[in-house]
Amino acid sequence: GEEGRHPQSVGWCYAGGPGRQYNTSAVDPENPDPTRHPLFVREAPPAIECILRPGDILYIPSKWWHHVRSLDSSVSANVWWR
């Protein structure tokens, strides 16, 4: 269902699917396929990019879709609870 998702994500995020958790997407946000994911290409909000330096932290609000690419060694932590 749509419950528990950020309102902006419904539709264009292509969440879930065969063999995927409800909170993952098959879309490659750096190179989206307009044939397989036309809603993402047309409706996804523009990317917000940032580069974190040693000691920086990035907070992503609960249930917000995001994509992270590490440019160097890094540590990530997720906490999921209901």
C-alpha positions in Angstrom: 0.0 0.0 0.0 0.9 3.7 -0.1 0.8 4.0 3.7 4.0 5.1 5.4 5.7 6.6 2.3 6.6 10.2 1.9 3.8 11.9 -0.2 6.2 13.0 -3.0 7.4 9.4 -3.6 4.1 7.7 -4.5 4.2 6.6 -8.1 7.5 7.8 -9.5 9.7 5.8 -7.0 8.7 2.3 -8.4 9.0 0.9 -4.8 9.0 -2.8 -4.1 8.5 -5.3 -6.8 9.5 -9.0 -7.2 12.4 -9.8 -4.8 12.6 -6.3 -3.4 11.6 -4.8 -0.1 8.9 -2.1 -0.1 11.5 0.6 0.7 13.8 -0.1 -2.3 13.5 0.9 -5.9 14.8 -0.6 -9.1 15.4 2.9 -10.6 19.0 4.0 -11.2 18.7 7.7 -10.3 22.0 8.5 -11.9 20.9 7.0 -15.2 17.1 6.4 -15.2 15.6 4.3 -18.1 12.7 6.3 -19.5 11.2 3.2 -21.1 11.2 1.2 -17.8 10.6 4.1 -15.4 8.8 6.9 -17.3 7.2 8.3 -14.1 10.6 8.8 -12.5 11.9 10.6 -15.6 8.8 12.9 -15.7 7.8 13.4 -12.1 10.8 12.9 -9.7 11.9 16.1 -8.0 15.3 17.4 -9.0 18.2 15.9 -7.2 19.8 17.7 -4.3 23.6 17.0 -4.3 26.1 17.6 -1.5 29.6 16.5 -0.7 30.3 15.6 3.0 33.7 16.2 4.5 35.3 14.2 7.4 33.2 14.8 10.5 30.1 15.9 8.6 26.8 14.1 9.0 23.7 14.1 6.7 20.3 13.6 8.2 17.6 12.2 5.9 14.1 12.5 7.3 12.2 9.3 7.9 10.8 7.6 4.8 12.4 10.1 2.4 13.7 8.4 -0.8 17.4 9.0 -1.2 20.4 7.8 -3.2 24.0 7.9 -1.9 27.2 7.5 -3.8 30.4 7.3 -1.7 33.5 9.0 -3.2 35.8 7.5 -0.6 35.6 5.0 2.3 32.7 5.8 4.5 30.3 4.5 7.2 26.5 4.6 6.9 24.0 3.7 9.5 20.2 3.1 9.1 17.7 2.6 11.9 14.3 1.2 10.9 11.6 0.8 13.4 7.8 1.2 13.4 
